Amino acid sequence: MGKKRLKIGKNMKKILFLLAAGMIIGLSGSKVKSYFIIKRIPKELKKIDREYLNKAIANLYRSKLIDVKEDEDGNLIMVLTESGRKRILIYDFDKLKFKKQQSWDGYWRIIIFDIPEKFKKERNALSQKLKFAGAYSLQKSVFVYPYDIKDDVNFLIEFLNLRKYVRFIVAKQIDNELHLKKIFGLIK
């Protein structure tokens, strides 16, 4: 019998957002980014019903998305578990769009994959996300993009756990380059 999946409601998403915001503030190293995040937190807290908040936190704790730890002063601290971090990444995954740089460096980024049938769901998710994010499909399992997207592609393949099936190539020339330049608006 399969695992029972936890449904994440609006308030649980807000709690995960707040926990992630705390993590981001700690890692950002930027006062401007920290200020922007901190400024949004009270608005999110006001949107959460307090009684429901307690229930949602209990559910998140039971689902192992959060954990409670004690610091050296005896204060209890709520932290995201690895599963909670992955759940946050799902929300970022849904919004992923590749960026266009101001100028093209003349290199094509090619993503190729040969993913076994048993990972069909992940393969389809990768293809759909590459198309949605702005890559052009040369073939069923070959995509191209003119700008540096290595970090975004690494995020995708790590998130989908497909590292050993995906290759990332940087090429100077492609035989249908003129067609691709038109598609990406690189010809003026």
N, C-alpha and C positions, 0 to 999 in steps of 0.2 A: 504494500500500500504506500502511495506517495506521501510526501510531507504536506501538511496543511499550510497553505500560504496565508500570511497575515495581510489583511487589507489595511492599507494606509489611508486614513481619512484626512480631511483638510487640516484639522487641528494637529494630528500627528505629524503631518508634513511641516507645519509651522514650528513644532517643537524641534524636529530634525534640522530645520533651517536655522533656528536659534542656536542649537548646539554647533552646527557647522560654522555659523557666523563667529562664535567664540573661538573655534579652532582657526579660522581664517585670520581673525584679529591677532591671535598669538603668532601666526606664521608670516603675516604680511610684511612686517618690518617697515611699513609706510604709515605715517601719521594720517595722511589724507585718506587712504583707504580705510584705516581703522575708524576714523571719525565718521565717514560715510556709512559704514556698517553699523556702528553704535547708534547713529542718528535714526536708523530704520528699526532698531530692535524694540523700542517702546511702542511703536505703532503696531508691530506684530503681536506684542504681548496683550495690548488692549483688545485685539480681535479674538482672543482666546477666552472662552467661558471658563472661569476658575474651577468649577466642579468637574467639567469635562477635562480640563487640564490635568487634574490629579488622576483621573481614570486613564487618560491617554499616556501619561508618564508610566503608570503601572503596566499598561499593555506593552509599551516600548521596552520596558525592563524585562517583562516576561518573554518577549520575542527576541531578546538578546541584541536589540539594536542600540541600546544604551546600557551603561554599567555605572555603578556608584562606587567611587573610590574615596578613601580618606587621605587627606594631606597630612603633613607633619604637625600641623596645628590642631588636628582633630576635626577639621571642617569636612563635610561630605560634599563631594564634587561629582556632578553628572557628566559623563564623557561618552562619546560615540565609540561603539565597538567597531571592529572591522566590517561586520555586516551592515552597521549603520552608515559607515563611510561609503560602502558600495551602494546603498540605497540613495544617498545624496548624489552619487555619481550618476545614477539612473536619471535623475531630474536634469542634470547638466547634459547628459547624453541626448535627451530629447530636444535640447535647444542648440546642439552643435551645428555651426555653420563655418565653412572655411573662409578665411580672410583673404581679401585681395590686397596685395601690396601696391604702392604707388607706381612702381615701375617693375617690369618683368626682367628677370636676370638672364633670360634666354634658355633656361633649363626646364624640362618637363619632368613632373613627378608622376611616376607610373606605379600604380598599386595593382599587383597581380595576386591571385589566390587560387588554390586548388583544395577546396575544403570537402572532406568526406560527407557522404549522404547522411550519416548519423548526426551531423551537425548542421542539418539543413536549415533549422530555425535561425541559428547564429549566422549562417552564410547569407540567408535572405535579409537579416537585419543589417549585416555589413553592407550589402549591395544597396539596400534602400537608404541607409544613412549616408553612404558615399554620394549617391545621386542627390539626396536632399541637401547635403552640405555644399554641393556645387561641382563635384567631379563629373567628368563626361565619361560615359561608358563606351569604350572602344569595342569591347566584346563582352560576353556575359560575365566573365571574371577578370576583366582588365579595365581599369579606370585611369584617367589622366587628369592632371591639374597643373596649371602653369606656375603656381607660387609655392613657396615652402610651407608644407603642411605636415612635415614629419612628426611633430609633437602630437598633432590632432589624430593622425593615423595611428600612432603608437597608443594613444589613449583608447581609440576604438578597438584595436585588436587585443589590447590587454583587458579591456572591459568585457569583451566577448570571449576571452580566453582562446584566441585563435592564433597566437604568436607563431607557432610552427608551420602554419599553412599559408601565411601571407608574406609577400616580398615587396619591398619598397625600392624602386629604382629611380635614379636621377639620370636623365638622358639629355644630350645636347641637341639631338635631331630625331624627328619622326617623319616617316615618308609622307604622311598626310598632314603635315604641319600647317599648310596654308588653310585647310579646312578647320583645324583646331584653333588657329589664330582668329578666324572669323567667329567661331563659337564663343570664345572667351573675350572678344572685343579687343584684341591686341593689334588689329589692323585699323589704321586711321584713314 
